[in-house]
């Protein structure tokens, strides 16, 4: 392994890259205009490593191993250091002259040095000849530094804050509650306020806004405007960035109902970075909602191969199996997801529905009860649902849920689900009519969702299902 300490041997004297002078003694970069930039330690270590490995494609994993000595740091640490170097060298990531980003693979230093590095084998001889000159150069450099104070990276500290905000946003965005997604939204907004020039926070914020709308944001109109604005901004800043295209796809599908455009965008995102399981899961979502169950299963399976210990990915693989009627396989997958994450109420609810479709109402009720316990439903309410089940079976439980949830901030689509399963078809149609009018995201599943199988013979249901996927 070539560490950054070994790499430093190659840069004993100052070097120049396209007129930018690198001083390894004082760890500064002087621009062609005379501006002196003093880099943070790890940013300068990364510069030394790049200079020792010109034209090599270096993965983030290798950079962490060699520059950070294998210490536990996130990929964001590399991003911050690369950003600092680009600032120091006035480099543009979209038209790079120093650091080229190789999508899905890492980074490559493409600038040519105007002074050749000293090989390790000649190090001692060079010191014997050049040591007096080095002292003179060092003194001259100190005088120069005193007359021209180094200018710290103006946004390096704030960039670190940006990365922390982005990381926290990602953490909260992987959860499913309204509170957590609002936390993610706040963190991504903070990252954008720190420095709005990165496409990633804009794309992430757009995705979170879409998810908030999907679970029933109380201010859907404002959230939709923000989602559209941020997805557009992400594309402006990085049209060749996978995250930007994925965010655009979510807006096109969930908000515009433009299936062809959304599919093009998500396929472009996968083309740009096929290693991210989230893109496969979103594509599976689109395919499943439009009735292409085999393809949806294929994309979701790729996601689980990329992320085999993710309960969410396994849960997403189970759902298209439910849609396709593969209930035994879906039930097995839900059990695996529960084993990996026993505190995810959404998985237990989905598992319960699968068991219900399999004709196992008792087991389904056990799964529903566990989901309610995880979600903090009061004990007396759970006891009431148990009594309803004992008296009227699962239709009685759905009826009780409908009465309880109709007084809360619940989507019309969810109320329609409860009404349909309770056998109250006319009420289900009424709720669906309002849900489609509001363009609630849940209506994307209307034509394929097994919960509404009993309504498919009704003419109005067919009309509603067809209009749910009509583009704006």
N, C-alpha and C positions, 0 to 999 in steps of 0.2 A: 504493500500500500504506500502510495506517495502522499505524505502528509503535507500540510501547508508549511510546516517548518522546513521540510526538505525542499519544497518549492522555492522558499525564500533564498536558498543558496544560488539559484539561477539569476537572481536579480540583485546583484551586489552594487552595481552602479545605477545611477538614474537612467531611466529609459523614456523614450518618447513614442506616443501612439497618436498619429495624425495631429501633431503639434501640441498634445497634452503631455506635460512632463511629469513623470512619476518619480517621487523621491522616497525610496524605501527607508532611509535613515530617519526622516522626520514624518514619514507616513502621510505625505501630502500629494495632491495632484494640482499642478499649475496649468490653467487653461491657456490657450493661445493669446487671450487678451490680458494675461497676467493675474487673473483671479486665482487665489490660492485656496484650495479646499482641503480641510483636514478631515479625513474620513474616520468613522467609527472603527474600532479594532477589527471586528469581524468582517466589515465591508472591505477593509484594506487587505485582510488575509485572503478574502475571496479574490480580490484583484491579483494578488501575487499568484494564487493558484491558477487563475485563468491565464495569466501571462506565461506560466510554466507549461500550460497545456493548450497552446493555440490550435484552433481549428478542430479541436476534439469536442464531440457532443457529450456533455457531462450531465448525468441524471441528478435530480435533487437528492436521491439517496446517496450517490457517491459524494456529492458535495458535503452533505451532512456528515458522512463517515470520515472524510479527509479534512475538511476545513473546520468542522465543529468537533472533530475527534470522536465521532460516534455518539456524542452526548444526546440525550433525549430532547430534541427540539422539533417543532412542526415545520412543514414545508413553508409556512409563512415566514419563518426566520430567513430562509433563502430568498424569498420574494423581497423582504425588506432590504437585504444587503444588495441584491441586484438593482433594486430601485435606487439606492444610494449611489451606486456606480453609474447608473444611467444619468442621474442628476449631475454628478461630478463631471462626466464626459459630454454633457449636453446631447445625450443619445436619445433617439426616438425609436421606441419599440416597434413601430409600424414600418419604419425605414431605417433599420439599424446599421450603424457603422462600427460598433464596438461589440455589443452583446446581442446575439441572435437567439430568439426563442424558437426551439424546435418542438412543435406541438406534440405533447404526449411523451416526449423523450428527455427534455431538459434544456440546457443552454450551451452556446458555443461562442468563444471569444474569436472574433473575426478580424480584429485590427492587427496590422503588422507593425512590429517594433522597428524603429529606425536605428536602434543600437542593439547588437546581438548580446544575449546573455552569456555570462561566463560559465563554462562547464565546471563541474565539481573537481575534475582531475587537475585543473589549472589554478585552483583556488589559492594554494599556498604561494605559487610563483607570482600570481597577480598581486597578492598582498605585499610581497617583498618589494616589488617594483613600485606599486601605486600607493602604498600606505602614506608616505609624506604628502602626496597630492590629495589623498582622501581627507587628511587633516585640514589642508588648506580649503578644500571644497566644503568641508563641514563647517569651518568658521565662516566662510562666505555665505553659506546657506543660513547660518544663524543670524548673520547681519541682515540678509535679505528678509528672513522671517520677522525680524524685529521691525524693519521698515514697512513690510507688507504683511500685516497680521492675517493669519489664516481665517478664512470665512467658513464657519461651520455649516454643515448642510442645513438650510433653513427649515426643512420640513422633516428631517430624519426622526426627531423625537415624536412629532405628530404622526409620522408614518407608522411608528411602532404602536402608537395609540390606535391608529386606523386598523392595524392588523389585529390588535386585541379585540377591538369592537367587532371586526369581521368574524373572528373566531368565536366570540360569544354569540353572535347572531346565528352562526351555523349550528352551534350547540342547541340553542333554543328552537331553531327551525326544524330540527329533526324530531321534535315532539309534536303532540297532536292536540293539545288543549288551546282554547282561545287565549288564555293568559300567557302561555309559553310563546305562542306565535306573535302576540303583541310585544313581548320582550324582544324577540328576534327582530321585529320591525323597528323597534327603538334603537337597537344596536346597529343595524344596517344604516339607519338614518344618521346615526352618530358618525359612522365611518365616512359617509358621503360628505357630511359637514366638515370633517377634518380635511379631506382632499377629494374633490369630486371628479378627479381625472381618471380614476380607476373604473373600469367597466364592471368588475366583479361585484362590488357592493350594490350597484344599480340593478344588476341582473338578479342578485339574491333578494333584494327588496321587492322586486316585481314578482318573483316566485312566491314569497311569503304573502304578499297581498292577494294573489290568486288563491292561495290555500285558505286564507282568512275568509274569502268569499265562499269557498267550497264548504266550509264548516258553519257558515251562517253569521258572518260579521254583521253587527248591528247597524253599521254605517256602510252598506255595500256600495253606494254610489260614490262616496269619497274614496273608498278603497280601490274601486275600479279605476277611477281617474289616476290615482297614484300608480297602480300597476301598469297602466298604459304608458304613462309618462316615463317611468323608470325603465321599462323594457325598451322604449324608443331611445332613451339616453344610452343604455348599455350597447345597443347596436351602433349608435353614433361613435362611441368610444372604441368599440371592438367588434366589428362585424364579422371578423374571423375568429372570434372567441367562442368556444363551445357553450359556455354559460350564457352568453348573450342570446345565442340562437335557441337554447332551451327555454329561456325566459319568454322569448318572443312566441315560441310554440305554445306555451301555456296560455298566454293571452289570446292567441288566435283560436285555440280550441275551446277553452272554458268561457271566454268572454265574447268572442266573435262567432263561435260555432263554425269556423271556416276549416273544415277537416283537411282538405287538400293542402292548404297553406301551412297548417300546423304540422302536418306530416312531413312536408318538405323541410321545415325548420328543425324538427327534432331529428330527422335523419342527417341533416347537416351537422347538428351538434354531435351526434354519434360519430360521424365521419371525422370531425375535428379532434375528438377525444373519445375513442371507443372504450377506454378503461374505466369510465365513471358509471357505476351501476345505476345511479339516479336517473340518468337519461334513458336507460333501458326500461326502468320501471314506469317512467312517464309515457314512453312509447307503448308499453304494454297496456297502460290505462286507456290510451286513445284507441288501440286496436280492439280491446275488449268492449268498449262502449259502442263501437261501430260493428260489432258482430263477428270480428275476425278472431275467433277464440284460439285457433291453433297457432296463429302468428303471435297472439298476445302471450300464450304460454311459452313460446320460444324465446321471446324477448325477456320475459320475467325469469326464465331459467338461466339465461346468460347473466342476469343481474345477481342471482344467487350463486352462480359459479364465481363471479367477481367478489362477492361479499357473502361467503358461506355461513358466517356466524351472525348475520343480521336477521333478527326476528321480523323486522319490517319487510325485508326483501322476500322472506319465505311467506309471510302473510300475503304479499302482493302476488306471489306465484299461486297461492291457493285460490284466490278470487276468480281468475279466468277458468280454473278447473271447475269451480261452482257454476259459472255461466255455461260451460260446455257440458254440464251434467256429470262430470267425473267426481262424484261425491266421495267415494272411498279415498281417492288420492288427495282430494281437498282436505278431508278430515285428518288424514295422516300428517299433512303439512301444517295444519293448524296446531296439532299436538306438538309438533317440533318447534313451532314459533313460541308456543306457551312455555316449552321447556327452556328456551333461550331467554325469554323475557316473561316472567310470571306476573309482572305488574302492569301489563298492557291490557286495559279493559276493552279496547277496541277489538283486539284479537279474540278475546273470549266471547264478545258479542257476535263476531263473524262466525266463530266456531259453533256457537249456539244455533245460528241460522242454518248452517250446514247440516247440523244434526237434526234440526227440524225438517229440512228437506229430505233427509234420509229416513224419516218416519220414526224418529226416536225422541218424542216429546219430553220424556222424563230426563234424559241426558241433556237435551237442549236447555231445559229449565235450570239444571245444575250449572251449566255454563253461563246462562244469563244472570243467575244469582251471583256467581263469582264476579262477573263484570260489574254488577251493581255495587258489590262490596268494595271493589278496587276504586270505583268512581265516587265512593263516599256517600252512597244513597243511605238515608237514615234507616236504622234497624226496623223501626215500626212500619216503614213503607215496604221494606222487603218482606216482612211478615204478611202484610196485606196482599202483596203479589203472590205469595205462597198460597194464601187462602183462595185467591182468584183462580190459581192453577188447579187447586184441589177441587174447586166447584165447577169450573168451565173449561179447564185445559188451557192450552196456549192462546186460543182466541180470547179467553177471559183476561189473560195477562195483557195482551195487546190492547184490549178495551180499557183496562185500568191505566196503561201507559198513555193512551190517547187522552183520557180525561185529565191526567196529571200534567202532561206536557203541553196541552192546548192552552194552558194559562201562562206558559213561559215563552221565552224567546227561542222558539223552535221553528225550523224551516217548514214550509208547507209540504215539501217533499217528504220529510220525515213523518209528518202527521198523516199524509196519504199512505205511507208504508204501514203505519199502525192500523189505520182504518181498513186497509185491504186485508191485512192478516187477521183482523177481528171479524171479517165477513161483512163489513159495512161498505158495500161497493159504491153506493151513490155518494156517500160522504167522501170516499177516496177520490172519486172523479172530481168532486167540488174542490178538494185540496189540490189535486193535480192541475186543474184549470188555472188556479191562482199561482201555483208554482211555475207553470210554463209562462204565464204572463209576466212574472217577475224575473224570468230567465235564471232561475236558481240552478247552480251547477249540477245538482243531483239529477235533474231531468235529462242529462246527457245519457243516463243509463236506462231511461224509461222503456225503450223498445226491447231491452235484453234482460232487465232485472227479473229474477224469478219470483219476487214478492208480488208482482202484478200479473202473474200468469192467469189468474181467474178473471182478469178484466180484458184480456186480449180479444175476446169475441165481441166487445162493445165498440160500436162505431166511433163514439166520441173519444174513446181511449186511443184508437188507431190514429185519429186526427191529431190528438195531443202529442203522441209519440213521434209522429212525422214532423210536426212543427218544432219540437224540442231541439232538433238538430239543424234547423234552418239558420243559415248565416244571416248576420245583420245586414 
